[in-house]
Amino acid sequence: MKLLWWSLAVVLILAGLATVWLPIPTGVPLLALGLIVIVGTSRSAARLLRRKRKNRPPLNRAITWVENRSPLRVARILKRTRPRE
């Protein structure tokens, strides 16, 4: 099952990279969705993102902004990566 999720994440990221330069804004949401799938299925990826959020306040603010506007399932995944005090 994990292989299926990782395959989906790779497809989303590749599609995001392929469409990021198009005038239709689909690349960034696809990249973000791929990242969310990876963080949701990998503890080490969640720990890495937590460290990055702790060391980079602008990144933390951006992800917090997305958390507050996301559906509950997505917000729960991202809230797990909040920096610990």
Residue pairs with C-beta under 8 A, 6 or more apart in sequence:
2 41
5 37
5 40
5 41
6 37
6 38
6 41
8 37
9 34
9 35
9 37
9 38
9 41
10 34
11 34
12 30
12 31
12 33
12 34
12 37
13 30
13 31
13 34
13 35
15 26
15 30
16 26
16 27
16 28
16 29
16 30
16 31
16 32
16 33
16 34
17 27
17 31
18 27
19 26
19 27
19 30
20 27
20 28
20 31
21 27
32 66
35 49
36 74
36 77
36 78
38 45
39 45
39 46
39 49
39 77
39 78
39 80
39 81
40 77
46 80
46 81
49 63
49 81
50 81
50 82
50 83
50 84
52 59
53 59
53 60
53 63
53 81
53 82
53 83
54 60
54 83
54 84
60 82
60 83
63 78
63 81
64 82
66 78
67 75
67 78
67 79
68 75
70 78
